[in-house]
Amino acid sequence: MLYSKAIQQDSQNPKLFTNRAMTRIRLKSWDACIDDCIRSIELDDTTNMKGYYYLAQAQLALKHPNEALNSALTAYHECLKTSSSSTSSVSQLVLQAKKDKWEAKERERIRQRSALLAELEEDLERKKGTELRKVDIMCEGREDTSDAREEREEVENTWRRKIEELRSVFAIADGGLERRVRMISHGYTPIAITADMKNHKQEVPDYMIDNISFCVMHDPVITKNGTSYERSTILEHLRRSLTDPLTREPLTRGELRPNLALKQACAEFLDKNGWAVDY
C-alpha cells in the first residue's frame, strides 16, 4: 500500500495516518483504521478533525456507540472552529452515534426487563402451584370429584388472569420501545421502522425539527427573528446565500446564537427516542 510505504519514510506525519485510515474504512478494516486514527491524533491533537471523524466511523462499525459519540462530537466541534465544509456530514455522524447508543441501551433494557418479567411469572406460577396443592389436599378422599375440578379450574383461571395482567403492565410501560428493538434485531430498514412509529403515533415535536433538512436537531441555533435551525444546515445555507431561508431577510453567521434550551430539550428527547434520528 502506498500510504504504508510513505509512513515508513515519514512516520511523524499525521495526515498519512488519516489517509490510510480512510482507505481502511473502505476495506472495512476497522481495527487497523482505529490504530491509524489514534496514531494520527497522538501526532496532532489540535486540528485533527479527520482523525476523529474516521475513528468514530470505525467505532460505530465495531458496535462501540459511546466511544463513537465522543469521537464524533470532537470532530464536530473541530468543524465548527474551522468552518469546515464537512460539518453537515459530521453532524449526521453525531446523530447516528446517538441513535446507535440508544439502540444498545434499549437492547440491554429489554434484556433486563425480560429477565424480570420471567422471574415474576415464575413466582406467580409457584404460588398457583401451592394453591392447587391445597385444593388437592382439601378434596382428597371425596367421592364426588366435580367440586375438586371446579375449584382447580377457578384457581387456574385466577392465576392466569394475574399473569396476563402482569404482562399487560409491562407492555404498557414499554410504550412501543420493545417493538422497535425487535424490528431492529429482525433487520428492518430505518425507513420501515420510522414508518411503523408514525403509524403508531410516535412523532417528533415540530419545534425540534430543522426547517431546512426537516430532521430532528441536535445543535440548534437561533436567528435574530427567533427562528431556530440546525447549526450545520444553516451554516451550509449561508455559504450559498446570506439570507434567512424562511424570511429571506439578510442573515450572517455572526448573528446566529446557540439555542441552549432547545438543545437540551432535543438531547433529552433523543436520549429516550433514538428512533427519531431517522424521522
Sequence and secondary structure as in RCSB ss.txt:
>XXXX:A:sequence
MLYSKAIQQDSQNPKLFTNRAMTRIRLKSWDACIDDCIRSIELDDTTNMKGYYYLAQAQLALKHPNEALNSALTA
YHECLKTSSSSTSSVSQLVLQAKKDKWEAKERERIRQRSALLAELEEDLERKKGTELRKVDIMCEGREDTSDARE
EREEVENTWRRKIEELRSVFAIADGGLERRVRMISHGYTPIAITADMKNHKQEVPDYMIDNISFCVMHDPVITKN
GTSYERSTILEHLRRSLTDPLTREPLTRGELRPNLALKQACAEFLDKNGWAVDY
>XXXX:A:secstr
 HHHHHHHH TT HHHHHHHHHHHHHTT HHHHHHHHHHHHHH  SS HHHHHHHHHHHHHTT HHHHHHHHHHH
HHHHHHHT TTHHHHHHHHHHHHHHHHHHHHHHHHHHHHHHHHHHHHHHHHHHHHHHHHHHHHHTT S  HHHHH
HHHHHHHHHHHHHHHHHHHHHHHHTTHHHHHHHHHTT  HHHHHHHHHHTT    GGGB TTT SB SSEEE TT
S EEEHHHHHHHHHH SB TTT  B  GGG EE HHHHHHHHHHHHH GGGGG 
